[in-house]
Amino acid sequence: MKETLTIYKKDHDYGNVSCLVSLFIFTCIIMMIVAYFLPEPPVLKIFLYLTPGLFVLFMIIKAAEFYTNKKEKVKVLSITQEGLHYYQHTTPLRWDEISEIEIIDKKLSVTVKGKPAADFSLNLGQTTNEYKVDELAKLLGSYFSGKIYVYEKAESCGC
């Protein structure tokens, strides 16, 4: 029996929290520099004590928001022996309806014969897909008889 794969939408992005922590540290450093040069430190001490307190309160609110907004996993794509089911479209696509599959820089694009409205693109970076691009292409190739185009840019060294 061939493998079935279901890809889900990513649940949460933690980049937001790291940005807030960086902003908090930057604010504290600026406030310490200002406190050093200000002749009236009592007013500034209030802000120095108030800022971490507000930050902790904000992080508690963010944590509560994260745990109360836990949603069911949202299915985005299923790959089965019968075909592909992109869940934004109502009907699954059979393998013989598909004319071309491309995976370019972690973006899956599927072209359907005679039905341009059924074409779709899916950014694999915004999903829970744990397959590497070549592994996913191999899985798709085990079902799809046509050509699968795979292209990935080489990682930049920053030079």
C-alpha positions in Angstrom: 0.0 0.0 0.0 1.3 3.4 -0.9 1.8 6.2 1.6 -0.8 8.8 2.4 0.3 12.3 3.4 -1.8 15.1 5.0 -0.2 18.5 5.3 -1.6 21.0 7.8 -1.3 24.7 8.1 1.2 25.9 10.7 -0.4 26.6 14.0 1.5 29.5 15.5 4.5 31.7 14.6 6.8 32.4 17.6 8.8 35.2 15.8 6.4 37.7 17.3 7.5 36.9 20.8 11.2 37.1 20.1 10.6 40.6 18.5 8.9 41.7 21.7 11.7 40.5 23.9 14.3 42.3 21.7 12.2 45.5 21.9 11.9 45.2 25.7 15.7 44.8 26.1 16.4 47.7 23.8 13.9 49.9 25.7 15.5 49.0 29.0 19.0 49.9 27.7 17.8 53.2 26.4 16.1 54.0 29.7 19.3 53.2 31.7 21.3 55.5 29.4 18.7 58.3 29.9 18.6 57.6 33.7 22.4 58.1 33.9 22.2 61.5 32.3 19.0 62.8 33.9 19.3 65.0 37.0 15.9 63.8 38.5 16.1 60.0 38.9 12.9 59.5 41.0 10.6 60.0 37.9 12.7 57.7 35.8 12.8 55.0 38.5 9.0 54.8 38.2 9.4 54.1 34.5 12.2 51.7 35.1 10.0 49.6 37.5 6.8 50.1 35.4 8.3 49.0 32.1 9.2 45.4 33.1 5.9 45.1 34.9 4.0 46.1 31.8 6.1 43.7 29.7 5.4 40.8 32.1 1.7 41.6 32.0 1.7 41.7 28.2 3.5 38.4 28.0 0.9 36.8 30.3 -1.9 38.2 28.1 -0.1 36.7 25.0 0.3 33.3 26.7 -3.4 33.3 27.7 -4.3 34.3 24.1 -2.2 31.5 22.7 -3.7 28.8 25.0 -7.3 30.0 24.6 -7.1 30.3 20.8 -5.9 26.7 20.3 -7.6 25.6 17.2 -7.9 22.3 15.5 -5.3 21.6 12.9 -6.4 23.0 9.5 -5.9 20.6 6.7 -4.3 22.1 3.6 -3.4 19.3 1.3 -3.8 15.5 1.2 -1.8 13.3 -1.1 -3.3 9.8 -1.6 -3.3 7.0 -4.1 -6.4 8.5 -5.7 -5.1 12.0 -6.1 -4.6 15.4 -4.4 -7.1 17.2 -2.3 -6.4 20.8 -1.8 -8.9 21.8 0.9 -9.6 25.3 -0.4 -11.2 23.5 -3.4 -14.3 21.4 -2.8 -13.4 18.4 -4.9 -10.3 16.3 -4.9 -8.2 16.1 -8.1 -7.5 12.7 -9.6 -3.9 12.1 -10.8 -5.1 11.8 -14.4 -6.6 15.3 -14.3 -3.3 16.9 -13.3 -1.1 18.1 -16.2 1.9 19.4 -14.3 3.4 19.6 -10.8 6.2 22.1 -9.9 8.0 22.6 -6.7 10.0 25.8 -6.9 11.6 27.2 -3.8 9.3 25.4 -1.4 6.2 26.4 -3.4 4.1 23.6 -4.7 2.2 24.5 -7.9 -0.3 22.2 -9.5 -1.8 22.7 -13.0 -5.0 21.0 -14.0 -5.8 19.9 -17.6 -8.7 22.0 -18.9 -9.7 23.6 -15.6 -7.6 26.7 -14.9 -9.8 27.5 -11.9 -8.7 24.3 -10.2 -5.0 25.2 -10.4 -3.4 26.0 -7.1 -0.2 27.0 -5.4 0.8 26.2 -1.8 3.7 27.7 0.1 5.2 24.6 1.9 7.1 26.9 4.3 3.7 27.8 5.9 2.8 24.2 6.5 3.7 21.4 8.9 5.3 19.5 6.0 8.4 17.7 7.4 9.5 16.2 4.0 12.4 17.7 2.2 11.6 18.9 -1.3 13.2 16.0 -3.1 11.4 13.5 -0.8 8.1 15.2 -1.5 8.8 15.1 -5.2 9.6 11.4 -4.9 6.3 10.7 -3.1 4.4 12.7 -5.7 6.2 10.9 -8.4 5.2 7.5 -7.0 1.6 8.5 -7.8 1.8 11.0 -10.7 2.9 9.6 -14.1 3.7 13.0 -15.6 6.8 15.2 -15.1 7.5 16.9 -11.8 9.6 20.0 -12.0 11.8 20.7 -8.9 13.9 23.7 -8.5 15.5 25.0 -5.3 17.8 28.0 -5.1 21.1 27.3 -3.4 21.4 28.8 0.1 23.3 32.1 0.0 26.4 32.3 2.0 25.9 36.0 2.7 28.9 37.0 0.7 
